[in-house]
Amino acid sequence: MDLRQVFATNLRRIRHDRKLSQERLANDAGVDRAYLSRVERAVTYVGLEIVEKLAKILDVDPAEFFRKPARTGARRKGG
């Protein structure tokens, strides 16, 4: 999983945990909802200024967006 996908997955998870719509988060961050959608789908890169805004709005450390998810289950050999 590349870093853009890690960021997208974590952003979407955190936003859902906070029960915020894309529209609301985009509005609060001062970005277009379509842009936020592209970020959450890992279609586009996000700048550090936006990372900082999103972290403040979602009340998380910016590093939280870049944590790789814990692996669940054992990987099967030869499968």
Buried (B, 14 or more C-beta within 10 A) or exposed (E): EEEBEBBBBBBBBBBEEEEBEBEBBBBBBEBEBEBBBBBBEBEEEBEEEBBEBBBEBBEBEBEEBEEEEEEEEEEEEEE
